[in-house]
Each structure stands twice: as C-alpha cells, then as structure tokens.
Amino acid sequence: MKKLAVALALPLLFAACGRFHNEDAGQPEVEAASTDNRVNSIVQCITGEAKKHDTQYKQTAIPQGVMLEFGDSNVVKVRYDNSETTYRFYPGERHPSNLWIEGAGKKCAP
C-alpha cells in the first residue's frame, strides 16, 4: 500500500518542483526593443524602483549599455546597439521581495 502511495505521489512532487525551476535559465524572460537610445532613462527608472523597494543592486557598464544585478541571479541588461535599445530581464530566484523587478520592466521599458 505504501509503495502505491509513493508511486502516485512522485509525479505530483516532480510537478511541484518544476513550478519553481526555470528551464530557460540564461534566457531573457522579458525583452523589449525600441529604436531610440533610452538606456539612461530606463536605468534611472529601474534604479528608482529599486530604491522604492529598498533593494540593493550593482550597476556595471557593459558594451553599449548597463547591467544591473539585484542578487539571487536577477539581472537586467539595457543596451543600445544597431540603432535599437533593448531591455532584457534574466530571472533568477523569485520570492516576494523581488517580484517587483518584472513589473518595473513593464513600467520602465514598455
């Protein structure tokens, strides 16, 4: 009887674990593009949102833009290349204190 219960419970356990695992790790979840150079305005907007949420971040210059690291492997890259500004959000670990990052992307780089 215990073996049957375990056999039936395993698929549920794997499904639950899959909800929190990002199979596309390393791929941007949110990407937006614009034809004008708005890197600085987007970065200012995102860092302003970070300050509202008392979130520490690290800002690093990258070729043609800026990378913002918010801890727990949450990264935002804003670049201006080939006459186009791109905004990319690479999600890491998610928890209630960092869910604002996804919303900030929609607000700052629509």
N, CA, C and O atoms as a GROMACS GRO file, in nm:
protein
  440
    1MET      N    1   0.082  -0.119   0.000
    1MET     CA    2   0.000   0.000   0.000
    1MET      C    3   0.087   0.126   0.000
    1MET      O    4   0.056   0.223  -0.069
    2LYS      N    5   0.197   0.124   0.079
    2LYS     CA    6   0.287   0.239   0.084
    2LYS      C    7   0.354   0.261  -0.050
    2LYS      O    8   0.373   0.375  -0.093
    3LYS      N    9   0.390   0.151  -0.118
    3LYS     CA   10   0.454   0.164  -0.249
    3LYS      C   11   0.360   0.228  -0.349
    3LYS      O   12   0.403   0.309  -0.432
    4LEU      N   13   0.234   0.193  -0.342
    4LEU     CA   14   0.135   0.252  -0.432
    4LEU      C   15   0.120   0.401  -0.405
    4LEU      O   16   0.113   0.481  -0.498
    5ALA      N   17   0.116   0.439  -0.277
    5ALA     CA   18   0.103   0.581  -0.241
    5ALA      C   19   0.224   0.660  -0.289
    5ALA      O   20   0.210   0.771  -0.340
    6VAL      N   21   0.344   0.603  -0.272
    6VAL     CA   22   0.465   0.670  -0.318
    6VAL      C   23   0.465   0.682  -0.471
    6VAL      O   24   0.500   0.788  -0.524
    7ALA      N   25   0.426   0.577  -0.538
    7ALA     CA   26   0.422   0.579  -0.685
    7ALA      C   27   0.326   0.684  -0.736
    7ALA      O   28   0.352   0.748  -0.838
    8LEU      N   29   0.215   0.704  -0.668
    8LEU     CA   30   0.118   0.804  -0.710
    8LEU      C   31   0.160   0.946  -0.672
    8LEU      O   32   0.122   1.042  -0.738
    9ALA      N   33   0.239   0.958  -0.565
    9ALA     CA   34   0.280   1.090  -0.518
    9ALA      C   35   0.400   1.146  -0.594
    9ALA      O   36   0.416   1.268  -0.601
   10LEU      N   37   0.484   1.061  -0.651
   10LEU     CA   38   0.604   1.109  -0.720
   10LEU      C   39   0.575   1.206  -0.834
   10LEU      O   40   0.640   1.310  -0.843
   11PRO      N   41   0.480   1.176  -0.922
   11PRO     CA   42   0.453   1.273  -1.029
   11PRO      C   43   0.410   1.410  -0.975
   11PRO      O   44   0.445   1.513  -1.032
   12LEU      N   45   0.334   1.411  -0.867
   12LEU     CA   46   0.293   1.538  -0.807
   12LEU      C   47   0.412   1.614  -0.750
   12LEU      O   48   0.420   1.736  -0.762
   13LEU      N   49   0.504   1.540  -0.689
   13LEU     CA   50   0.624   1.602  -0.633
   13LEU      C   51   0.709   1.664  -0.743
   13LEU      O   52   0.755   1.778  -0.730
   14PHE      N   53   0.730   1.591  -0.852
   14PHE     CA   54   0.809   1.644  -0.963
   14PHE      C   55   0.741   1.764  -1.028
   14PHE      O   56   0.809   1.859  -1.068
   15ALA      N   57   0.610   1.761  -1.038
   15ALA     CA   58   0.537   1.874  -1.096
   15ALA      C   59   0.551   1.998  -1.008
   15ALA      O   60   0.568   2.109  -1.058
   16ALA      N   61   0.545   1.979  -0.876
   16ALA     CA   62   0.560   2.092  -0.783
   16ALA      C   63   0.700   2.151  -0.792
   16ALA      O   64   0.715   2.273  -0.790
   17CYS      N   65   0.801   2.067  -0.803
   17CYS     CA   66   0.939   2.117  -0.815
   17CYS      C   67   0.957   2.192  -0.947
   17CYS      O   68   1.031   2.290  -0.953
   18GLY      N   69   0.892   2.146  -1.049
   18GLY     CA   70   0.903   2.209  -1.181
   18GLY      C   71   0.847   2.350  -1.186
   18GLY      O   72   0.889   2.430  -1.269
   19ARG      N   73   0.755   2.381  -1.099
   19ARG     CA   74   0.698   2.516  -1.097
   19ARG      C   75   0.801   2.620  -1.058
   19ARG      O   76   0.792   2.735  -1.102
   20PHE      N   77   0.898   2.583  -0.977
   20PHE     CA   78   0.996   2.678  -0.928
   20PHE      C   79   1.128   2.670  -1.003
   20PHE      O   80   1.219   2.747  -0.975
   21HIS      N   81   1.139   2.578  -1.095
   21HIS     CA   82   1.262   2.564  -1.172
   21HIS      C   83   1.245   2.634  -1.306
   21HIS      O   84   1.149   2.608  -1.378
   22ASN      N   85   1.336   2.722  -1.338
   22ASN     CA   86   1.332   2.794  -1.464
   22ASN      C   87   1.412   2.716  -1.568
   22ASN      O   88   1.535   2.722  -1.568
   23GLU      N   89   1.343   2.642  -1.654
   23GLU     CA   90   1.410   2.560  -1.754
   23GLU      C   91   1.490   2.643  -1.852
   23GLU      O   92   1.587   2.595  -1.912
   24ASP      N   93   1.451   2.768  -1.870
   24ASP     CA   94   1.519   2.855  -1.966
   24ASP      C   95   1.622   2.943  -1.899
   24ASP      O   96   1.647   3.054  -1.945
   25ALA      N   97   1.683   2.896  -1.791
   25ALA     CA   98   1.781   2.977  -1.720
   25ALA      C   99   1.887   3.027  -1.817
   25ALA      O  100   1.940   2.949  -1.897
   26GLY      N  101   1.916   3.154  -1.811
   26GLY     CA  102   2.012   3.214  -1.902
   26GLY      C  103   1.945   3.283  -2.019
   26GLY      O  104   2.010   3.360  -2.090
   27GLN      N  105   1.819   3.258  -2.041
   27GLN     CA  106   1.745   3.322  -2.149
   27GLN      C  107   1.661   3.434  -2.088
   27GLN      O  108   1.605   3.418  -1.980
   28PRO      N  109   1.650   3.547  -2.157
   28PRO     CA  110   1.570   3.656  -2.101
   28PRO      C  111   1.423   3.620  -2.099
   28PRO      O  112   1.369   3.563  -2.194
   29GLU      N  113   1.358   3.656  -1.990
   29GLU     CA  114   1.215   3.633  -1.980
   29GLU      C  115   1.138   3.750  -2.039
   29GLU      O  116   1.036   3.731  -2.106
   30VAL      N  117   1.186   3.869  -2.016
   30VAL     CA  118   1.121   3.988  -2.068
   30VAL      C  119   1.220   4.058  -2.160
   30VAL      O  120   1.334   4.085  -2.120
   31GLU      N  121   1.178   4.085  -2.280
   31GLU     CA  122   1.265   4.157  -2.372
   31GLU      C  123   1.181   4.261  -2.444
   31GLU      O  124   1.073   4.232  -2.496
   32ALA      N  125   1.230   4.382  -2.445
   32ALA     CA  126   1.162   4.490  -2.514
   32ALA      C  127   1.265   4.562  -2.600
   32ALA      O  128   1.382   4.569  -2.564
   33ALA      N  129   1.222   4.616  -2.712
   33ALA     CA  130   1.313   4.687  -2.801
   33ALA      C  131   1.250   4.818  -2.844
   33ALA      O  132   1.128   4.828  -2.861
   34SER      N  133   1.334   4.917  -2.862
   34SER     CA  134   1.291   5.049  -2.905
   34SER      C  135   1.398   5.103  -3.000
   34SER      O  136   1.514   5.063  -2.990
   35THR      N  137   1.360   5.192  -3.090
   35THR     CA  138   1.457   5.243  -3.186
   35THR      C  139   1.528   5.369  -3.140
   35THR      O  140   1.612   5.420  -3.213
   36ASP      N  141   1.496   5.421  -3.021
   36ASP     CA  142   1.569   5.538  -2.973
   36ASP      C  143   1.659   5.499  -2.856
   36ASP      O  144   1.633   5.401  -2.786
   37ASN      N  145   1.765   5.578  -2.834
   37ASN     CA  146   1.862   5.549  -2.730
   37ASN      C  147   1.809   5.598  -2.596
   37ASN      O  148   1.823   5.716  -2.562
   38ARG      N  149   1.748   5.508  -2.520
   38ARG     CA  150   1.689   5.543  -2.391
   38ARG      C  151   1.757   5.469  -2.277
   38ARG      O  152   1.696   5.451  -2.172
   39VAL      N  153   1.879   5.426  -2.294
   39VAL     CA  154   1.946   5.346  -2.192
   39VAL      C  155   1.945   5.417  -2.058
   39VAL      O  156   1.903   5.359  -1.958
   40ASN      N  157   1.990   5.542  -2.055
   40ASN     CA  158   1.998   5.614  -1.927
   40ASN      C  159   1.862   5.633  -1.861
   40ASN      O  160   1.850   5.618  -1.740
   41SER      N  161   1.760   5.665  -1.940
   41SER     CA  162   1.628   5.687  -1.880
   41SER      C  163   1.570   5.556  -1.825
   41SER      O  164   1.504   5.556  -1.721
   42ILE      N  165   1.594   5.444  -1.894
   42ILE     CA  166   1.545   5.315  -1.847
   42ILE      C  167   1.618   5.276  -1.719
   42ILE      O  168   1.556   5.230  -1.624
   43VAL      N  169   1.750   5.294  -1.718
   43VAL     CA  170   1.830   5.259  -1.600
   43VAL      C  171   1.788   5.346  -1.481
   43VAL      O  172   1.776   5.295  -1.369
   44GLN      N  173   1.765   5.474  -1.502
   44GLN     CA  174   1.721   5.562  -1.394
   44GLN      C  175   1.585   5.518  -1.340
   44GLN      O  176   1.563   5.520  -1.219
   45CYS      N  177   1.497   5.478  -1.427
   45CYS     CA  178   1.364   5.432  -1.385
   45CYS      C  179   1.376   5.304  -1.303
   45CYS      O  180   1.314   5.294  -1.197
   46ILE      N  181   1.453   5.206  -1.349
   46ILE     CA  182   1.469   5.080  -1.278
   46ILE      C  183   1.536   5.102  -1.141
   46ILE      O  184   1.492   5.045  -1.041
   47THR      N  185   1.642   5.183  -1.138
   47THR     CA  186   1.709   5.208  -1.010
   47THR      C  187   1.619   5.286  -0.915
   47THR      O  188   1.627   5.269  -0.793
   48GLY      N  189   1.535   5.372  -0.969
   48GLY     CA  190   1.437   5.441  -0.885
   48GLY      C  191   1.338   5.344  -0.822
   48GLY      O  192   1.304   5.357  -0.705
   49GLU      N  193   1.294   5.246  -0.900
   49GLU     CA  194   1.205   5.143  -0.846
   49GLU      C  195   1.277   5.060  -0.739
   49GLU      O  196   1.217   5.021  -0.639
   50ALA      N  197   1.404   5.033  -0.762
   50ALA     CA  198   1.482   4.956  -0.663
   50ALA      C  199   1.490   5.032  -0.531
   50ALA      O  200   1.478   4.972  -0.424
   51LYS      N  201   1.509   5.163  -0.539
   51LYS     CA  202   1.515   5.243  -0.416
   51LYS      C  203   1.382   5.244  -0.343
   51LYS      O  204   1.378   5.242  -0.220
   52LYS      N  205   1.271   5.246  -0.418
   52LYS     CA  206   1.138   5.242  -0.356
   52LYS      C  207   1.119   5.113  -0.276
   52LYS      O  208   1.048   5.111  -0.176
   53HIS      N  209   1.182   5.005  -0.323
   53HIS     CA  210   1.167   4.874  -0.258
   53HIS      C  211   1.286   4.841  -0.168
   53HIS      O  212   1.300   4.727  -0.124
   54ASP      N  213   1.370   4.941  -0.139
   54ASP     CA  214   1.488   4.922  -0.054
   54ASP      C  215   1.572   4.802  -0.098
   54ASP      O  216   1.616   4.721  -0.016
   55THR      N  217   1.594   4.793  -0.228
   55THR     CA  218   1.670   4.681  -0.286
   55THR      C  219   1.809   4.727  -0.325
   55THR      O  220   1.826   4.829  -0.392
   56GLN      N  221   1.908   4.651  -0.283
   56GLN     CA  222   2.047   4.678  -0.322
   56GLN      C  223   2.068   4.625  -0.463
   56GLN      O  224   2.010   4.524  -0.503
   57TYR      N  225   2.152   4.694  -0.538
   57TYR     CA  226   2.183   4.650  -0.674
   57TYR      C  227   2.327   4.688  -0.706
   57TYR      O  228   2.386   4.775  -0.642
   58LYS      N  229   2.380   4.621  -0.805
   58LYS     CA  230   2.514   4.651  -0.854
   58LYS      C  231   2.500   4.692  -1.000
   58LYS      O  232   2.442   4.620  -1.081
   59GLN      N  233   2.554   4.807  -1.034
   59GLN     CA  234   2.548   4.858  -1.171
   59GLN      C  235   2.685   4.843  -1.236
   59GLN      O  236   2.785   4.889  -1.182
   60THR      N  237   2.688   4.780  -1.353
   60THR     CA  238   2.812   4.754  -1.424
   60THR      C  239   2.796   4.799  -1.568
   60THR      O  240   2.695   4.771  -1.633
   61ALA      N  241   2.897   4.868  -1.618
   61ALA     CA  242   2.896   4.907  -1.759
   61ALA      C  243   2.927   4.784  -1.844
   61ALA      O  244   3.019   4.708  -1.814
   62ILE      N  245   2.851   4.768  -1.952
   62ILE     CA  246   2.876   4.663  -2.049
   62ILE      C  247   2.885   4.730  -2.186
   62ILE      O  248   2.843   4.845  -2.199
   63PRO      N  249   2.937   4.661  -2.287
   63PRO     CA  250   2.943   4.725  -2.419
   63PRO      C  251   2.806   4.776  -2.463
   63PRO      O  252   2.708   4.700  -2.464
   64GLN      N  253   2.798   4.900  -2.498
   64GLN     CA  254   2.677   4.968  -2.544
   64GLN      C  255   2.566   4.980  -2.440
   64GLN      O  256   2.451   5.004  -2.477
   65GLY      N  257   2.597   4.963  -2.310
   65GLY     CA  258   2.489   4.975  -2.214
   65GLY      C  259   2.527   4.953  -2.070
   65GLY      O  260   2.640   4.979  -2.029
   66VAL      N  261   2.429   4.902  -1.994
   66VAL     CA  262   2.442   4.886  -1.849
   66VAL      C  263   2.380   4.753  -1.807
   66VAL      O  264   2.278   4.710  -1.862
   67MET      N  265   2.442   4.689  -1.707
   67MET     CA  266   2.386   4.569  -1.647
   67MET      C  267   2.358   4.599  -1.500
   67MET      O  268   2.443   4.655  -1.430
   68LEU      N  269   2.240   4.563  -1.455
   68LEU     CA  270   2.200   4.579  -1.315
   68LEU      C  271   2.180   4.441  -1.255
   68LEU      O  272   2.105   4.359  -1.308
   69GLU      N  273   2.248   4.415  -1.144
   69GLU     CA  274   2.236   4.287  -1.074
   69GLU      C  275   2.166   4.311  -0.942
   69GLU      O  276   2.208   4.396  -0.863
   70PHE      N  277   2.060   4.235  -0.918
   70PHE     CA  278   1.979   4.254  -0.798
   70PHE      C  279   1.993   4.141  -0.698
   70PHE      O  280   1.911   4.131  -0.606
   71GLY      N  281   2.091   4.058  -0.711
   71GLY     CA  282   2.107   3.945  -0.620
   71GLY      C  283   2.018   3.829  -0.659
   71GLY      O  284   1.926   3.847  -0.738
   72ASP      N  285   2.045   3.712  -0.605
   72ASP     CA  286   1.969   3.592  -0.637
   72ASP      C  287   1.963   3.567  -0.788
   72ASP      O  288   1.866   3.509  -0.838
   73SER      N  289   2.066   3.611  -0.858
   73SER     CA  290   2.079   3.590  -1.003
   73SER      C  291   1.974   3.662  -1.086
   73SER      O  292   1.946   3.620  -1.198
   74ASN      N  293   1.914   3.768  -1.035
   74ASN     CA  294   1.820   3.850  -1.112
   74ASN      C  295   1.901   3.961  -1.179
   74ASN      O  296   1.961   4.045  -1.111
   75VAL      N  297   1.902   3.962  -1.312
   75VAL     CA  298   1.985   4.055  -1.388
   75VAL      C  299   1.900   4.126  -1.493
   75VAL      O  300   1.815   4.066  -1.557
   76VAL      N  301   1.926   4.255  -1.507
   76VAL     CA  302   1.864   4.336  -1.613
   76VAL      C  303   1.977   4.394  -1.697
   76VAL      O  304   2.073   4.449  -1.644
   77LYS      N  305   1.964   4.380  -1.829
   77LYS     CA  306   2.062   4.439  -1.921
   77LYS      C  307   1.988   4.534  -2.013
   77LYS      O  308   1.887   4.499  -2.073
   78VAL      N  309   2.041   4.656  -2.023
   78VAL     CA  310   1.986   4.758  -2.113
   78VAL      C  311   2.098   4.799  -2.206
   78VAL      O  312   2.203   4.843  -2.160
   79ARG      N  313   2.076   4.785  -2.337
   79ARG     CA  314   2.181   4.815  -2.435
   79ARG      C  315   2.125   4.895  -2.551
   79ARG      O  316   2.006   4.887  -2.583
   80TYR      N  317   2.212   4.973  -2.612
   80TYR     CA  318   2.179   5.042  -2.736
   80TYR      C  319   2.278   4.994  -2.841
   80TYR      O  320   2.397   5.023  -2.834
   81ASP      N  321   2.227   4.920  -2.938
   81ASP     CA  322   2.311   4.859  -3.038
   81ASP      C  323   2.233   4.850  -3.169
   81ASP      O  324   2.114   4.817  -3.169
   82ASN      N  325   2.299   4.879  -3.279
   82ASN     CA  326   2.235   4.873  -3.411
   82ASN      C  327   2.108   4.957  -3.417
   82ASN      O  328   2.005   4.913  -3.468
   83SER      N  329   2.118   5.079  -3.364
   83SER     CA  330   2.006   5.175  -3.365
   83SER      C  331   1.883   5.125  -3.291
   83SER      O  332   1.771   5.162  -3.326
   84GLU      N  333   1.903   5.042  -3.190
   84GLU     CA  334   1.791   4.988  -3.115
   84GLU      C  335   1.829   4.971  -2.969
   84GLU      O  336   1.937   4.920  -2.937
   85THR      N  337   1.741   5.014  -2.879
   85THR     CA  338   1.760   4.993  -2.736
   85THR      C  339   1.690   4.864  -2.697
   85THR      O  340   1.572   4.846  -2.728
   86THR      N  341   1.761   4.775  -2.630
   86THR     CA  342   1.700   4.650  -2.586
   86THR      C  343   1.705   4.642  -2.434
   86THR      O  344   1.802   4.683  -2.371
   87TYR      N  345   1.598   4.590  -2.377
   87TYR     CA  346   1.585   4.568  -2.233
   87TYR      C  347   1.564   4.418  -2.215
   87TYR      O  348   1.472   4.360  -2.272
   88ARG      N  349   1.650   4.356  -2.135
   88ARG     CA  350   1.638   4.212  -2.110
   88ARG      C  351   1.643   4.185  -1.960
   88ARG      O  352   1.731   4.234  -1.889
   89PHE      N  353   1.548   4.107  -1.914
   89PHE     CA  354   1.542   4.067  -1.774
   89PHE      C  355   1.568   3.917  -1.768
   89PHE      O  356   1.494   3.838  -1.826
   90TYR      N  357   1.674   3.879  -1.696
   90TYR     CA  358   1.709   3.740  -1.675
   90TYR      C  359   1.670   3.703  -1.533
   90TYR      O  360   1.739   3.740  -1.438
   91PRO      N  361   1.559   3.629  -1.516
   91PRO     CA  362   1.513   3.599  -1.380
   91PRO      C  363   1.598   3.494  -1.312
   91PRO      O  364   1.646   3.399  -1.374
   92GLY      N  365   1.616   3.514  -1.184
   92GLY     CA  366   1.685   3.416  -1.100
   92GLY      C  367   1.586   3.360  -1.001
   92GLY      O  368   1.473   3.326  -1.037
   93GLU      N  369   1.627   3.352  -0.876
   93GLU     CA  370   1.536   3.304  -0.772
   93GLU      C  371   1.428   3.409  -0.750
   93GLU      O  372   1.456   3.529  -0.743
   94ARG      N  373   1.307   3.362  -0.738
   94ARG     CA  374   1.196   3.453  -0.715
   94ARG      C  375   1.142   3.434  -0.574
   94ARG      O  376   1.124   3.321  -0.527
   95HIS      N  377   1.116   3.545  -0.509
   95HIS     CA  378   1.048   3.545  -0.382
   95HIS      C  379   0.977   3.679  -0.369
   95HIS      O  380   1.006   3.770  -0.446
   96PRO      N  381   0.886   3.693  -0.275
   96PRO     CA  382   0.803   3.813  -0.268
   96PRO      C  383   0.882   3.945  -0.268
   96PRO      O  384   0.831   4.045  -0.318
   97SER      N  385   1.002   3.947  -0.214
   97SER     CA  386   1.076   4.072  -0.206
   97SER      C  387   1.136   4.118  -0.339
   97SER      O  388   1.180   4.232  -0.349
   98ASN      N  389   1.140   4.031  -0.441
   98ASN     CA  390   1.199   4.075  -0.568
   98ASN      C  391   1.105   4.062  -0.687
   98ASN      O  392   1.149   4.076  -0.802
   99LEU      N  393   0.979   4.036  -0.664
   99LEU     CA  394   0.884   4.025  -0.774
   99LEU      C  395   0.858   4.158  -0.842
   99LEU      O  396   0.807   4.162  -0.954
  100TRP      N  397   0.891   4.267  -0.777
  100TRP     CA  398   0.871   4.400  -0.833
  100TRP      C  399   0.955   4.420  -0.960
  100TRP      O  400   0.920   4.504  -1.044
  101ILE      N  401   1.064   4.346  -0.975
  101ILE     CA  402   1.155   4.367  -1.089
  101ILE      C  403   1.082   4.345  -1.222
  101ILE      O  404   1.102   4.421  -1.316
  102GLU      N  405   0.999   4.243  -1.230
  102GLU     CA  406   0.926   4.217  -1.353
  102GLU      C  407   0.830   4.331  -1.386
  102GLU      O  408   0.820   4.373  -1.501
  103GLY      N  409   0.761   4.379  -1.284
  103GLY     CA  410   0.669   4.491  -1.305
  103GLY      C  411   0.741   4.618  -1.344
  103GLY      O  412   0.690   4.697  -1.424
  104ALA      N  413   0.860   4.640  -1.289
  104ALA     CA  414   0.938   4.759  -1.322
  104ALA      C  415   0.979   4.758  -1.469
  104ALA      O  416   0.983   4.863  -1.532
  105GLY      N  417   1.007   4.641  -1.522
  105GLY     CA  418   1.040   4.631  -1.664
  105GLY      C  419   0.927   4.675  -1.752
  105GLY      O  420   0.948   4.741  -1.854
  106LYS      N  421   0.806   4.638  -1.714
  106LYS     CA  422   0.688   4.678  -1.793
  106LYS      C  423   0.663   4.827  -1.781
  106LYS      O  424   0.613   4.890  -1.874
  107LYS      N  425   0.696   4.884  -1.666
  107LYS     CA  426   0.676   5.026  -1.643
  107LYS      C  427   0.785   5.109  -1.710
  107LYS      O  428   0.756   5.211  -1.773
  108CYS      N  429   0.911   5.066  -1.697
  108CYS     CA  430   1.025   5.147  -1.742
  108CYS      C  431   1.064   5.125  -1.888
  108CYS      O  432   1.120   5.214  -1.950
  109ALA      N  433   1.034   5.008  -1.942
  109ALA     CA  434   1.070   4.979  -2.082
  109ALA      C  435   0.951   4.914  -2.152
  109ALA      O  436   0.956   4.797  -2.191
  110PRO      N  437   0.844   4.992  -2.168
  110PRO     CA  438   0.723   4.933  -2.229
  110PRO      C  439   0.740   4.897  -2.375
  110PRO      O  440   0.648   4.846  -2.437
   0.00000   0.00000   0.00000
